[in-house]
């Protein structure tokens, strides 16, 4: 007997006393759990998001909408970025004040070419305050998943409070499960080897988040 057959046999035995049910999964699974750990005002949710992002070692900036271009220019200049990868739907005015070469997201770009880019700037789909998580869904202002995984420096723009929710259940209500979702909680890091934290293993070594609003 193969390993596959043994595993499937265990599954069948575990389900032996479960009655066949044609009810759709969406109705069969109850959703009566708490949707958030206490109500938060819009400003409290934004503050909690900033706190948790910083706890994950992301660099957090806050600015008014009219100051976004200047803030982005300052972040990129402080990094010494000369080339910036730009998703096709990123608003041109966001980088209007930045003295950088804009690199388009091309289907033919190789991982080596993406690795040579200094920074990438994207928007987001939603941000979760309780977990300090930002979700990308591949929309035009975010681009394809690989452009946010290969470059070493990722600058994320979150429009607050509109794109901020308190909890993961609230975030799921805003997301399309058929889209390529990327959940980001701080810069890429692992402690798998001897419990030493190493950043930049599976994605950007440095994550900077600009909360605009």
C-alpha positions in Angstrom: 0.0 0.0 0.0 1.3 3.4 -1.0 1.5 6.4 1.4 -1.2 8.1 -0.6 -3.6 5.1 -0.1 -2.8 5.0 3.6 -3.6 8.7 4.0 -6.8 8.5 2.0 -7.8 5.4 4.0 -7.5 7.4 7.2 -9.6 10.2 5.8 -12.3 7.8 4.8 -12.4 6.2 8.3 -12.5 9.7 9.9 -15.5 10.6 7.7 -17.3 7.3 8.1 -20.0 8.6 10.5 -20.6 11.9 8.6 -23.8 11.9 6.7 -23.8 12.9 3.0 -24.8 16.5 2.7 -25.5 18.4 -0.5 -25.7 21.7 1.3 -23.2 24.2 -0.1 -20.1 24.8 2.0 -20.9 28.5 2.4 -24.1 27.6 4.3 -22.9 24.5 6.0 -20.1 26.3 7.9 -21.4 28.6 10.6 -20.1 32.1 10.7 -21.2 33.1 14.1 -17.7 33.7 15.6 -16.6 37.1 16.7 -15.6 39.3 13.8 -13.3 41.5 15.8 -11.8 41.7 19.3 -13.8 44.7 20.4 -14.9 47.7 18.3 -12.4 50.2 17.1 -13.0 53.7 15.8 -11.4 54.6 12.5 -8.5 56.5 14.1 -7.9 53.7 16.7 -7.7 51.1 13.9 -5.1 53.2 12.0 -3.1 53.7 15.2 -3.2 49.9 15.9 -2.2 49.1 12.4 0.8 51.5 12.7 1.8 50.0 16.0 1.7 46.4 14.7 3.5 47.2 11.5 6.3 48.8 13.5 6.3 45.7 15.8 7.0 43.6 12.7 10.0 45.9 11.9 8.3 47.7 9.0 9.1 51.4 8.8 5.9 53.5 9.1 5.3 57.0 7.7 2.2 59.1 8.1 1.2 62.0 5.9 -1.7 63.9 4.5 -2.9 63.2 1.0 -1.4 66.4 -0.4 2.0 65.4 1.0 2.2 61.9 -0.5 4.5 62.8 -3.4 6.9 64.6 -1.2 6.9 61.8 1.4 7.5 59.2 -1.3 10.3 61.3 -2.7 11.9 61.6 0.7 11.6 57.8 1.4 13.2 56.9 -1.9 16.0 59.5 -1.5 16.8 58.3 2.0 17.1 54.8 0.6 19.3 56.1 -2.2 17.0 54.6 -4.8 17.7 55.5 -8.4 15.4 53.0 -10.1 11.8 52.3 -9.0 9.6 49.5 -10.3 6.2 50.9 -11.1 3.0 48.8 -11.5 0.9 49.8 -14.6 -1.9 51.4 -12.6 0.1 53.4 -10.1 -1.0 57.0 -10.0 1.7 59.1 -11.8 1.4 61.9 -9.3 2.6 59.7 -6.5 6.1 59.8 -7.9 6.0 63.3 -9.4 8.5 64.7 -6.9 10.9 61.7 -6.9 14.1 62.0 -8.9 14.2 58.3 -10.0 14.1 56.3 -13.2 10.7 54.6 -13.4 11.0 50.9 -14.5 7.8 49.5 -16.0 6.5 46.0 -15.0 7.1 44.0 -18.2 6.0 40.4 -18.7 9.4 39.6 -20.1 11.5 40.9 -17.2 13.7 38.2 -15.7 14.2 37.7 -11.9 17.8 39.0 -12.4 16.5 42.2 -14.0 13.9 42.7 -11.2 16.7 42.1 -8.6 18.7 45.0 -10.0 15.8 47.5 -9.3 16.4 49.6 -6.2 12.8 49.8 -5.0 9.2 49.0 -5.8 6.2 51.3 -5.0 2.7 49.9 -4.8 -0.8 50.5 -3.4 -2.7 47.8 -1.6 -6.2 46.2 -1.4 -6.8 46.3 2.4 -4.9 46.5 5.7 -5.7 44.6 8.9 -5.1 46.5 12.1 -5.2 43.6 14.6 -2.5 41.7 12.8 -0.5 44.4 11.1 -1.1 42.8 7.8 -1.4 44.4 4.3 -3.0 42.5 1.5 -2.2 42.8 -2.2 -4.6 41.4 -4.8 -2.8 42.1 -8.1 -4.9 45.2 -8.9 -3.3 47.6 -11.4 -1.8 49.8 -8.7 -0.1 46.7 -7.2 1.0 44.8 -10.2 2.0 41.1 -10.4 3.1 39.3 -7.2 6.7 38.8 -8.3 7.4 42.5 -8.5 6.8 42.8 -4.7 8.9 39.7 -3.9 12.1 40.1 -5.8 13.2 43.8 -5.2 14.9 44.3 -1.8 12.9 47.5 -0.9 9.1 47.7 -1.0 7.2 50.9 -0.3 3.5 50.3 0.3 0.9 53.1 0.2 -2.2 52.6 2.4 -5.1 55.1 2.1 -6.5 55.6 5.6 -9.0 55.1 7.0 -10.7 53.8 3.9 -8.5 50.8 3.3 -8.1 49.8 7.0 -10.2 47.2 8.8 -10.0 45.9 12.3 -9.8 42.1 11.7 -9.1 39.4 9.2 -12.8 38.4 8.8 -13.6 42.0 7.8 -10.7 42.0 5.4 -11.9 38.7 3.7 -15.3 40.4 3.0 -13.5 42.9 0.9 -11.3 40.5 -1.1 -12.0 38.4 -4.1 -10.8 34.8 -3.4 -10.2 34.2 -7.1 -7.5 36.9 -7.2 -3.8 36.3 -6.4 -3.7 37.4 -2.8 -0.4 38.3 -1.1 -0.6 38.8 2.7 2.3 40.9 4.1 3.1 41.2 7.8 6.4 43.1 7.9 9.5 42.5 5.8 10.3 39.0 4.7 11.9 37.1 7.6 12.6 33.6 8.9 14.2 32.1 12.0 14.2 28.5 10.8 18.0 28.1 11.1 19.2 28.0 14.7 16.5 30.6 15.6 18.5 33.4 14.1 16.3 36.0 12.4 17.3 36.5 8.8 15.4 39.1 6.7 14.9 39.2 2.9 14.7 35.4 2.4 11.3 35.2 0.7 10.8 38.8 -0.2 11.9 42.4 0.5 14.4 42.9 3.2 13.0 46.4 3.9 9.3 47.3 4.0 8.2 50.9 4.3 4.5 51.7 4.7 3.1 55.2 4.1 -0.3 55.8 5.8 -2.0 58.5 3.7 -5.0 60.4 5.0 
